[in-house]
């Protein structure tokens, strides 16, 4: 499923990477979202030579509507996403299909990805990708899903039945892919990632995630808080501790607090903050977490490099990831 919008410059290489797939029967559904360049003509020319290619032209409908049309038109039980400026490995579709065939309990499988071209890759995106490429198993996805989107959307293959069961893609003031992963997780569906780089993910200033307000930080924060408030792990009757007492943490945590989840304590390592109160709640050292009964911890530290340290500290206190604490972006 390939939505297209004025992608004439990158589309030929993308299409070539798709048609070179090895060992996998597929149908390419290219949905032209009202392009005014040569995108539709490029796909149409390919469709005349390759019966596996179908061009859909609904006009300018927007990304979510284009995706929904592709799902509705799909005739296979598996749906793979692709973007018109990216490149897929020749064995991507075969490997993901075989994985889903061997793991009936998995609803979605993605892959590791690599950013290109290297001169345009920003440090922040490289660090995000380093984190994302480590999130592989269903357990790791469940533990890490509130940090950031654990999958690159164009690397995903999912069962059409699972997608339809949760209501398909939704349009709104949020990133449509991340919202879908959160909704699938809330529905109890298992998701995983192959430990292979099967997608080259193009970096550039014009990426939708850079220019569309649905992908702004505030949209992610509000979306995370909404789904966190529904997570049964926060509804066990345990006290809550929020790790991180800085201003940015407080502002993000406030979205969850407003939905009825106030902390019993803020945890911080800065000795200058210890003993202070934030909105009437004390700032405590990490040793406070040894109290009984054990509180559930939401770690709002966003530095990916600090996550391993915090996991280690919490592990020393007997805290299990996903059961006793979650990282939150």
C-alpha positions in Angstrom: 0.0 0.0 0.0 1.7 3.1 -1.3 0.2 6.6 -0.9 1.7 9.1 -3.3 1.7 12.9 -3.2 4.0 14.7 -5.7 6.7 12.1 -5.3 8.0 12.2 -8.9 11.6 12.7 -7.9 11.9 9.7 -5.7 9.1 7.4 -7.0 11.1 5.6 -9.7 13.7 4.2 -7.3 10.9 3.3 -4.8 8.9 1.4 -7.4 12.0 -0.4 -8.6 12.7 -1.6 -5.1 9.1 -2.9 -4.8 9.0 -4.7 -8.2 12.4 -6.4 -7.4 10.9 -8.3 -4.4 12.0 -11.9 -4.3 9.9 -14.9 -3.4 6.7 -13.0 -2.6 3.5 -12.7 -4.5 2.1 -9.2 -4.0 -0.2 -6.5 -5.4 1.0 -2.9 -5.3 -1.8 -0.5 -4.5 -0.6 2.9 -5.3 -3.0 5.6 -4.1 -2.4 9.0 -5.8 -3.4 11.7 -3.4 -4.1 14.4 -5.9 -0.5 14.8 -7.2 0.1 17.6 -9.7 3.4 16.3 -10.9 4.2 13.2 -12.9 3.7 10.7 -10.1 0.5 9.2 -11.4 1.9 8.9 -14.9 4.9 7.0 -13.6 2.7 4.5 -11.8 0.4 4.2 -14.7 3.2 3.4 -17.1 4.5 0.7 -14.7 1.0 -0.7 -14.3 0.8 -1.2 -18.1 3.9 -3.4 -18.0 3.3 -5.1 -14.7 0.0 -6.7 -13.8 0.9 -6.6 -10.1 0.5 -2.8 -10.0 -2.8 -0.9 -9.6 -3.2 2.8 -9.6 -6.0 4.4 -7.5 -6.8 8.0 -8.1 -9.4 9.3 -5.6 -8.2 12.9 -5.9 -6.9 15.0 -3.1 -8.2 13.2 0.0 -5.4 13.3 2.5 -3.1 10.7 3.8 -5.5 8.9 6.2 -8.2 8.6 3.5 -5.7 7.4 1.0 -4.5 4.7 3.4 -8.1 3.7 4.2 -8.9 3.4 0.5 -5.8 1.2 0.0 -7.0 -1.1 2.9 -10.5 -1.3 1.4 -9.1 -2.2 -2.0 -6.7 -4.8 -0.7 -7.4 -8.3 -1.7 -4.7 -10.1 0.3 -4.9 -11.0 4.0 -1.6 -9.1 4.7 -1.0 -5.4 4.1 2.5 -3.9 3.8 3.0 -0.2 4.1 5.5 1.8 1.9 6.3 5.4 1.3 7.1 6.9 -2.1 10.5 8.2 -1.1 11.9 5.1 0.6 13.5 1.9 -0.6 12.8 -1.7 0.5 15.2 -4.6 0.7 14.6 -7.3 -2.0 13.6 -9.8 0.6 11.4 -7.6 2.8 8.0 -8.8 1.8 9.0 -12.5 1.8 10.6 -12.3 5.2 7.7 -10.5 6.8 5.2 -12.8 5.2 7.0 -15.9 6.4 7.3 -14.5 9.9 3.6 -13.8 10.2 2.9 -17.3 8.8 5.0 -18.8 11.5 3.6 -16.6 14.3 -0.2 -16.6 14.3 -0.2 -14.7 17.6 1.5 -11.6 16.0 -0.8 -9.0 14.4 2.0 -6.7 13.0 5.6 -7.1 12.1 8.0 -4.3 11.2 11.7 -4.3 10.5 14.8 -2.4 11.5 15.5 0.6 9.2 18.4 2.7 8.1 18.3 6.4 7.5 19.7 7.8 4.2 21.3 9.9 2.8 23.8 10.0 5.6 24.8 13.7 5.2 21.2 14.7 6.0 20.7 12.5 9.1 20.4 14.6 12.2 21.8 13.5 15.5 18.4 13.4 17.2 16.9 11.2 14.5 20.0 8.9 14.6 19.5 8.5 18.4 15.8 7.9 17.9 16.5 5.2 15.3 19.1 3.6 17.6 16.4 3.2 20.2 13.8 2.1 17.7 16.0 -0.6 16.2 16.5 -2.1 19.7 12.7 -2.6 20.3 12.1 -6.0 18.7 10.0 -8.4 20.7 6.3 -8.1 21.7 7.4 -7.7 25.3 9.8 -4.8 24.4 7.1 -3.1 22.3 4.7 -3.3 25.2 7.3 -1.9 27.6 8.5 0.9 25.2 5.4 2.0 23.3 4.9 5.1 25.3 8.4 6.4 24.6 7.9 7.1 20.9 6.6 5.3 17.9 8.4 1.9 18.0 8.0 1.4 14.2 8.8 3.2 11.1 5.4 3.2 9.3 6.7 2.2 5.9 8.5 -0.8 7.4 5.3 -2.4 8.7 3.3 -5.4 7.5 0.1 -6.3 9.3 -2.8 -8.6 9.1 -5.7 -6.9 7.4 -8.1 -8.7 9.8 -6.4 -7.1 12.8 -6.4 -3.7 11.2 -10.1 -3.9 10.5 -10.9 -5.3 13.9 -9.5 -2.1 15.6 -11.3 0.2 13.2 -8.5 0.9 10.7 -6.7 4.2 10.4 -8.2 7.2 12.1 -7.9 10.8 11.2 -7.4 13.5 13.8 -4.9 15.9 15.3 -2.3 13.2 15.9 0.2 11.0 14.0 -2.0 8.3 12.4 0.5 5.6 12.6 1.4 6.0 16.3 -2.2 6.3 17.2 -2.8 2.9 15.5 0.0 1.2 17.3 -1.3 2.5 20.6 -4.8 1.4 19.8 -3.6 -2.1 18.7 -1.7 -2.4 22.0 -4.7 -1.3 24.0 -6.7 -4.1 22.2 -4.2 -6.7 23.3 -2.7 -7.3 19.9 1.0 -8.4 19.8 3.5 -6.6 17.6 7.1 -7.4 16.8 10.0 -6.4 14.6 12.5 -8.4 12.5 16.1 -7.9 13.6 17.1 -7.1 10.0 17.3 -3.7 8.2 14.7 -4.1 5.5 13.9 -0.5 4.8 16.0 2.5 3.8 14.1 5.5 5.3 14.8 8.7 3.5 15.7 11.8 5.6 15.0 15.3 4.5 13.5 18.6 5.5 10.3 17.9 3.6 9.3 14.8 5.5 5.7 14.9 6.7 6.8 14.4 10.3 8.7 17.7 10.1 6.1 19.9 8.5 2.7 18.5 9.5 1.3 19.7 12.9 -0.1 16.3 13.6 3.5 15.2 14.2 4.4 18.1 16.6 5.6 17.2 20.0 2.4 18.4 21.6 0.4 16.0 19.5 2.5 13.1 20.6 2.3 14.1 24.3 -1.5 14.4 24.3 -1.9 11.1 22.4 0.4 9.3 24.9 -1.4 10.7 27.9 -4.8 9.6 26.5 -3.7 6.0 26.0 -1.7 5.9 29.2 -4.9 6.8 31.1 -6.6 3.7 29.6 -3.7 1.3 30.4 -4.7 -1.2 33.0 -1.2 -1.1 34.4 -2.0 2.3 35.8 -5.3 1.1 37.2 -4.1 -1.5 39.7 -4.6 0.7 42.7 -0.9 1.2 43.2 0.6 4.5 44.1 2.3 6.3 41.2 5.7 7.8 41.2 6.9 10.1 38.4 10.6 10.0 37.7 11.9 13.4 36.7 11.1 16.7 38.4 12.2 19.2 35.7 9.9 21.7 34.1 9.5 19.8 30.8 8.6 16.6 32.7 6.1 18.4 34.8 4.4 19.9 31.8 4.1 16.5 30.1 3.1 14.7 33.2 0.4 17.3 33.8 -1.6 15.9 30.9 -1.9 12.5 32.7 -2.4 14.1 36.1 -5.4 16.0 34.6 -7.0 12.7 33.7 -7.0 11.5 37.4 -3.5 10.0 37.9 -1.7 12.2 40.4 1.7 11.0 41.7 2.5 10.2 45.3 6.0 11.3 44.7 8.4 12.8 42.2 11.7 10.9 41.9 14.8 12.9 41.0 18.6 12.5 41.4 19.4 16.2 41.7 20.1 16.9 45.4 18.9 20.5 44.9 15.4 19.2 44.2 15.1 16.7 47.0 12.8 17.9 49.7 11.0 20.3 47.5 7.3 19.9 46.6 5.7 20.2 43.2 2.0 20.9 43.2 2.0 19.7 46.8 3.8 16.4 46.1 7.3 15.8 47.5 10.4 15.2 45.5 12.0 12.0 46.7 15.3 10.1 46.1 15.2 6.9 44.2 15.7 4.9 47.5 12.1 6.0 48.3 11.0 3.4 45.8 12.0 0.6 48.2 8.9 1.4 50.3 6.1 -1.2 50.5 3.7 -1.6 48.8 5.8 -0.9 45.8 4.6 2.1 43.7 4.3 2.0 39.9 6.9 4.3 38.2 6.5 6.4 35.1 9.9 7.4 33.9 9.6 10.7 32.1 13.3 11.1 31.4 13.5 11.5 27.6 17.3 11.0 27.1 17.5 7.6 25.5 21.0 7.2 26.8 19.7 7.5 30.4 17.2 4.7 30.0 19.7 1.9 30.4 21.0 3.5 33.6 17.5 4.0 35.0 16.5 0.4 34.0 19.6 -0.8 35.8 18.9 1.2 39.0 15.2 0.0 39.0 16.3 -3.5 38.4 18.6 -3.4 41.5 15.5 -2.3 43.4 13.6 -5.3 42.2 11.4 -3.5 39.6 10.5 -5.3 36.4 10.0 -3.4 33.1 6.4 -3.3 32.0 5.2 -4.7 35.3 6.5 -2.1 37.7 7.6 0.8 35.5 7.2 2.3 32.0 9.2 4.8 30.1 7.2 7.8 28.8 8.4 10.1 26.0 
